[in-house]
Amino acid sequence: MKLGHSLLTWNTPPPNLKLFRPTTTPYVALSAESETERVKLAESLQSETLKILEWPSVCTQLSAFTSTSMGLTAAQSASVPLGRSPSESRRLLAQTSAAVAISQPLDFSGIEDVSPIVAASVAGEMLSIGELCSVRRTLRSARSLIEQLEEISSQSNLYGRCSPLLEILQKCDFLMELEQKIEFCVDCNFSLVLDQASEELELIRSERKANMENLESMLKQISTRIFRAGGIDRPMVTKRRSRMCVAIRATHRSLLSNGVILDSSSSGATYFMEPREAVDLNNLEVSLSNSEKMEEQAILSFLSTEIAKSSRQIKYLLDRVLEVDLAFARAAHARWMNGVCPNFSSGNEDYEDNTLSVDVNGMKHPLLLESSLRRPFGPSVSRSSCSSDQESNIGNSDIVPGAFPVPVDIKIGNGVKVVVISGPNTGGKTASMKTLGLASIMLKAGLYLPAQNNPQLPWFDLVLADIGDQQNKVSQHLVDTYRICKILKVASERSLVLLDEIGSGTDPSEGVALSASILQYLKDRVNLAVVTTHYADLTLLKEKDARFENAAMEFSLESLQPTYRILWGSMGESNALNIAKTIGFDGKIIERAQSWVKKLTPEKMQKLNSLLYQSLAEERNKLETQAERAASLHSDILELYNEIRDEADDLDVREAALKAKETQQVQQKLEQLKNTGPEDYNVLLKKSESAIASVVQAHQLSEDVPVNRTTSNFHIPQIGEQVLIKGLGNKLATVVEAPSDDNTVLVQYGKIRVRVNISSINALVDGNSVAASAPRSKKQSQRVKRLKNLRNLSETINNEEVPYGAVVQTSKNTVDLRGMRVEEATLHVDMAINTRGSKSVLFIIHGMGTGVLKEHVLELLRKHPRIAKFEQESPMNYGCTVAYIK
């Protein structure tokens, strides 16, 4: 099917194409006819380039991840949309990123390509019940897509991330009224038109049903009479020639003297006759049957007309569903090949130093990568791809299973217009150039790239390539020259031009001259041109114009094998003699060739070049290692920074939540105090004193601080005596209650009453404290000890028993398990224990019943690490257990 107006296939001309003619004159205004020819030529060249770069094979790769028949057809026919502008390509990438963020796949079941059905309705054809049901299912399933997206975005707080996908479907008309009409008139399960579809149909079927009942009743009586008369073995009522009749032996035909013979058996022994009494009823049945068919056809025609009226909305909806399907297919493809999202570079000449127009690290050809990953395709599907040691015709060579492609780094500075790649044959020049072209196409289509870090590429309106068969390059010289001429006609300032072995197949001097002229022309006409060559003279263009850049394919002098890595900014050597020696040329031929090289090159120049090359290669390797370390360290620092920032962002929210919680608890305590009677004040007072004592104990000074005591280790204070309390920072307090048996005493400091241990009290002697504070010179060491005490706070609390206070049951400290199952009760008890504070109690009401729930609760309390002990609430109440929290 054709894609929608917001997506691009190359059935429509690319925008903003300007014609540049290879003359010295400025741009020439074109007639409408010339413009049309140029657009057609651009479409033809772009289509050929996509085949050269094996874009159809990548689309076939993508088809394995589609979910609808429309997406499968679009991908297998290489009709995957390409952005017609940078904004459209950014939108496609945003859709892919949104789909990547959604972990769960969408349900596309029920969606069919109903465009042929819609076209038939527009042509005036009456649709069948099955076709109407296909339209209804598609409309309902399309509506469920946006419902799924809205649910995912609301549940996972991904609305911002999902918005590019939601925008696709938000403006769609899902035609709910049309769906309801079809559902009201047609039963898709039984493939029939419902009685309620029209009053006329309901009336006809009602009348036909009554007539058929009368007819069958009459024929059954007649057939029974014939059976009793011996005219047939068993009563039989059947239908022949659309009329109801009975079976009778030919020998007993006289039993139906006025009947009409409609048919006979193959042997002629049995006749199928219509009794005279049934003629009128049969006539009525035939008439009503024809009326019913006519009414059904009228209803189907009406529904077909309704679909024809909504054809534009349905086609638009199908395009948007296809867009969503392809977005999720691109996301699944990205996950499969571990792709990263590319970025757009400006690609203009207003650049800063050291910036790059093309910056791609570790790019792997997706077709080469297919062999090293788990294939998403069935075993019957074959794929054209290539091995990493061949540079040309990637789709015509076989991939060795398990082979990993060599990643390619592509780095082109901002302002560079022409890149000349030189180097040995079988070194990977053509494969690297194809990888760049394919990466540009994938960027336009919104696909992730199988690369590292954050790849950056300009947006190209056209990608034009001339990459031919190296084996037939000489014979194709004229053809390729003609193709380059056509490329120069349609290329614009936003185009990418890829030329393989420019100027080859002709006289070297003329080839260099023509190639240099073409490159000089391209530098003023295109965004970027990348060419491969064996002509060393072309690498000298960089010395005269900064818009030229050189690159070379690396060649190992040790193994005499190409490494398939690009050395940007270097001029490559063909290494023809080394390669010839490796592949088995006669030694005498090699020696003679080397002697000629020595005569043609300055003395010692070859050795100097080799040493310089090795030195530069070693320096490059060192810099790459340092760059990898720096990148790793930067990544770790950035991750730590993001963690700290996220924690800091939540501090205000957490503080506000904590304050609100504490305020709510205080208000609840105040409400509880208002409802408390005088008889409960002492219980609440003791509970408060215990809580204050635990706070004081947690913040008291360390016992490691030297203290000068009186002759007795513990001073027994008297009521009304003023003492110093260590836990309050040696503040002066008054004893208000005699010491109890647990060696605690109640003291009052200002308006605060607190119960403290006798060991933490210092008596006053002549107005001075018996215990002297540590010297100020040791103040810093005391702080260190205090920090240690805080770390060991849990041990201090465990060693010094803090009373639980009064065991009073409230709604806050009670959990009622009555009526619950064991699993549900276990969850509630565990939650209640975990939410209770330390040194508190928990009332667990489990009831009596069969005792199963109680035994399970007691077993849970025995094993729980926070439970210090537990007991029944009272000797008379076995249905409640009190648990004491550690």
Secondary structure, 3 states (H helix, E strand, C coil): CCCCCCCCCCCCCCCCCCCCCCCCCCCCCCCHHHHHHHHHHHHHHHHHHHHHCCHHHHHHHHHCCCCCHHHHHHHHCCCCCCCCCHHHHHHHHHHHHHHHHCCCCCCCCCCCCCHHHHHHHHCCCCCCHHHHHHHHHHHHHHHHHHHHHHHHHHHCCCHHHHHHHHHHHHCCCCCHHHHHHHHHHEECCCCEECHHHCHHHHHHHHHHHHHHHHHHHHHHHHHHHHHHCCCCCCCCEEEECCEEEEEEEHHHHHHHCCCEEEEECCCCCEEEEECHHHHHHHHHHHHHHHHHHHHHHHHHHHHHHHHHHCHHHHHHHHHHHHHHHHHHHHHHHHHHCCCECCEECCCCCCCCCCCEEEEEEEECCHHHHHHHCCCCCCCCCCCCECCCCCCCCHHHECCCCCCCCCCEEEEEECCCCEEEEECCCCCCHHHHHHHHHHHHHHHHCCCCECCEEEEEECCCCCEEEECCCHHHCCCCHHHHHHHHHHHHHHCCCCCEEEECCCCCCCCHHHHHHHHHHHHHHHCCCCCEEEEEECCHHHHHHHHCCCCEEEEEEEEECCCCEEEEEEEECCCCCCCHHHHHHHCCCCHHHHHHHHHHHHHHCCCCHHHHHHHHHHHHHHHHHHHHHHHHHHHHHHHHHHHHHHHHHHHHHHHHHHHHHHHHHHHHHHHHHHHHHHCCCHHHHHHHHHHHHHHHHHHHHHHCCCCCCCCCCCCCCCCCCCCCCEEEEHHHCCEEEEECCCCCCCCEEEEEECCEEEEEEHHHEEEEECCEECCCCCCHHHHHHHHHHHHHHHHCHHHHHHHCCCCCCCCCCCCCCEEECCCCCHHHHHHHHHHHHHHCCCCCEEEEECCCCCCHHHHHHHHHHHHCCCEEEEEEEECCEEEEEEEEEC
